[in-house]
Amino acid sequence: LHNLMLEDAAPTGAYVSTPADVPNHRAKSGRTRNALAIVMMGIFLGLLAAVVRHKLDRRVYVGTDVESILGFGPMAVLPDFGEVSERAAEEHLLRLAAAIEHAQKQGHLRSCVFTGTNSGTGVTTIVTRVRALLEAMGKPTLYVDASGTSTDEEPAGAEAEGLQGTKALVTAGRQGRQSALSLQRSDEADDQTLVLTDAAPIAVSAETEYLARFADCAIVVVESGVTTRAEIR
């Protein structure tokens, strides 16, 4: 109470009261500014979430993803044959066939093993269609089936067309897979004949690893959006 009495009697205390001024115009609303700030923040958070998801996703999608893992780009990038026209699919396959044909001329390529990182990558479809293109280019080829799948049924569609008019079809089942290897090392294929082997996924097949040691070339098919970085390594 004593302190309050001293404060009330202080000579510096002053009380000023003035009337409020009437504004000349309506005050600007911050609704637009706030909405713009919210939109920009939403875009930033969306981009941040996309980057984080991309970093956490271990699958590969484009050729640069493969190149960042292995240090070199893929030999060819093929589309999903079910989503493009036959003409577009043939154009992409022709690049792969031409690359193999060029490698045969430059490096005396005689045997090539086609395999995949896992099952369902379409290795059989690719090897048969590439073989048909090579035959059309005048390159004699020999198709060897060492995939270990059942051969009771004939291939259908483009695969069947790729096998018509061929020089030979050799099948190596689970009980006689070594025949595929012996064929590649035998005299049945002359110096001008290119042996194309359809092999099982290399990640789960010791036979494919063994075949790849004796082949001049091994082409591994990687499926976009399915194959992981660890599987490629």
C-alpha positions in Angstrom: 0.0 0.0 0.0 2.9 2.4 0.8 4.4 1.8 -2.6 1.1 2.4 -4.4 0.7 5.7 -2.6 4.2 6.8 -3.7 3.4 5.8 -7.3 0.2 7.8 -7.3 1.9 10.9 -6.0 4.8 10.7 -8.4 5.2 13.9 -10.5 6.0 11.9 -13.7 2.6 10.2 -13.9 0.5 11.6 -16.8 -2.7 10.3 -18.4 -3.5 11.4 -21.9 -6.8 10.6 -23.7 -7.4 11.4 -27.4 -10.2 10.5 -29.7 -9.6 7.8 -32.3 -9.1 8.9 -35.9 -11.6 7.8 -38.5 -9.8 5.8 -41.3 -9.9 7.2 -44.8 -10.4 3.8 -46.5 -11.2 0.2 -45.7 -8.3 -1.8 -44.3 -6.8 -4.3 -46.8 -7.6 -7.9 -46.1 -4.7 -10.4 -45.8 -6.8 -13.3 -47.1 -5.2 -13.3 -50.6 -1.7 -13.1 -49.1 -2.4 -15.9 -46.7 -3.9 -18.1 -49.4 -0.9 -17.6 -51.6 1.5 -18.4 -48.8 -0.5 -21.6 -48.0 -0.4 -22.6 -51.7 3.4 -22.1 -51.9 3.9 -24.0 -48.7 1.8 -26.9 -50.1 3.9 -27.0 -53.3 7.1 -27.0 -51.3 5.9 -29.8 -49.0 4.7 -31.8 -52.0 8.1 -31.5 -53.7 9.8 -32.4 -50.5 7.6 -35.5 -50.1 8.3 -36.5 -53.7 12.1 -36.2 -53.2 12.0 -38.2 -49.9 9.9 -40.9 -51.6 12.3 -41.1 -54.5 15.2 -41.4 -52.2 13.5 -44.2 -50.2 12.4 -46.1 -53.3 15.0 -48.7 -54.2 13.5 -49.6 -57.5 14.9 -48.5 -60.9 12.8 -46.8 -63.5 14.9 -45.2 -66.3 18.3 -45.8 -67.8 20.0 -43.2 -65.7 19.1 -45.2 -62.6 21.0 -48.2 -63.9 23.9 -46.0 -65.0 24.2 -44.5 -61.5 24.5 -48.1 -60.0 26.8 -49.8 -62.5 28.7 -46.8 -63.9 27.5 -47.4 -67.5 24.2 -47.0 -69.3 22.0 -49.9 -70.5 22.6 -51.4 -74.0 19.0 -50.5 -74.9 15.8 -49.2 -73.4 12.7 -51.2 -74.5 9.1 -50.2 -74.0 6.3 -52.4 -72.7 5.3 -54.2 -75.9 1.7 -54.3 -74.7 1.5 -50.5 -74.5 3.1 -49.5 -77.8 2.4 -50.3 -81.4 4.2 -53.1 -83.2 6.1 -50.7 -85.3 7.4 -48.8 -82.2 8.4 -52.1 -80.5 10.3 -53.2 -83.6 12.2 -49.9 -83.9 13.5 -50.4 -80.3 14.3 -54.0 -80.8 16.1 -53.2 -84.1 18.5 -51.0 -82.1 19.4 -53.9 -79.9 19.8 -56.3 -82.7 21.9 -53.9 -84.6 24.2 -53.4 -81.6 24.6 -57.2 -81.3 25.4 -57.4 -85.0 27.9 -54.6 -84.8 29.6 -56.3 -81.8 29.8 -59.6 -83.8 31.6 -57.8 -86.6 34.0 -55.8 -84.3 34.7 -58.3 -81.6 34.1 -61.7 -83.2 31.0 -62.3 -81.0 29.8 -65.9 -81.3 27.6 -66.6 -78.3 25.3 -64.4 -76.2 23.3 -65.4 -73.1 20.0 -63.6 -72.4 19.0 -63.6 -68.8 17.0 -61.5 -66.3 17.4 -60.1 -62.8 14.2 -62.1 -61.8 11.4 -64.1 -63.4 8.8 -62.3 -65.6 11.1 -59.8 -67.2 10.2 -61.0 -70.7 13.6 -62.5 -71.6 12.1 -65.2 -73.9 10.1 -62.6 -75.9 13.1 -60.4 -76.3 15.6 -63.1 -77.4 13.2 -64.6 -79.9 12.3 -61.3 -81.5 15.9 -60.1 -81.6 16.8 -63.4 -83.2 14.1 -62.9 -85.9 15.5 -59.5 -86.7 19.1 -60.9 -86.9 17.9 -63.6 -89.3 16.2 -60.9 -91.4 19.5 -59.0 -91.5 21.1 -62.1 -93.0 22.9 -63.2 -89.8 22.6 -67.0 -89.2 21.7 -67.7 -85.6 21.1 -70.6 -83.3 18.5 -70.5 -80.5 19.2 -72.4 -77.3 16.5 -72.7 -74.6 18.2 -73.1 -71.3 15.5 -71.4 -69.2 14.5 -74.6 -67.5 10.8 -73.9 -68.2 8.4 -76.5 -69.7 8.6 -76.9 -73.4 5.5 -79.0 -74.0 3.7 -76.0 -75.5 4.8 -74.1 -78.5 5.5 -70.4 -78.1 2.7 -68.1 -79.3 2.5 -64.8 -81.1 5.7 -63.0 -81.8 7.7 -65.7 -80.1 6.4 -68.3 -82.5 7.1 -66.1 -85.5 10.7 -65.5 -84.3 11.3 -69.3 -84.3 9.9 -70.0 -87.8 12.5 -70.6 -90.5 15.3 -70.9 -88.0 18.4 -73.1 -88.4 17.9 -75.1 -85.2 16.1 -75.1 -81.8 17.9 -76.8 -79.0 16.1 -77.3 -75.6 18.0 -77.9 -72.4 15.6 -79.0 -69.7 16.3 -79.3 -66.0 17.7 -82.8 -66.5 20.0 -81.9 -69.4 20.9 -78.3 -69.1 24.5 -79.1 -69.8 23.6 -79.8 -73.4 23.2 -76.1 -73.9 26.8 -75.5 -72.7 28.2 -78.3 -74.8 26.4 -76.9 -77.9 28.0 -73.5 -77.5 31.4 -75.2 -77.3 30.7 -77.7 -80.1 31.3 -77.4 -83.9 27.5 -77.3 -84.7 27.7 -73.5 -84.8 30.3 -72.3 -87.3 32.2 -69.0 -87.0 29.4 -67.1 -88.7 26.6 -68.5 -86.6 25.6 -66.5 -83.5 24.3 -68.6 -80.6 21.6 -67.0 -78.6 20.8 -68.7 -75.3 17.6 -68.0 -73.4 18.7 -68.6 -69.7 16.9 -68.6 -66.4 17.3 -65.5 -64.1 20.9 -65.2 -63.1 20.2 -64.3 -59.5 18.7 -67.7 -58.8 20.3 -70.0 -61.3 23.8 -71.4 -60.9 23.5 -72.9 -64.4 23.1 -69.4 -65.9 26.2 -68.2 -64.1 28.1 -71.1 -65.5 26.8 -70.5 -69.1 27.7 -66.8 -68.8 31.3 -67.7 -68.1 31.7 -69.3 -71.5 29.6 -66.9 -73.5 31.1 -63.9 -75.3 28.3 -61.7 -74.2 25.7 -61.7 -71.4 22.6 -59.4 -71.7 20.7 -58.9 -68.5 17.1 -57.7 -68.8 16.0 -55.3 -66.1 12.3 -54.6 -65.5 11.5 -50.9 -64.9 9.5 -50.3 -61.7 10.1 -53.8 -60.4 13.8 -54.6 -60.3 15.6 -53.1 -57.2 19.0 -51.6 -57.0 20.2 -54.5 -54.8 19.1 -57.1 -57.4 21.1 -55.2 -60.2 24.2 -55.2 -58.0 
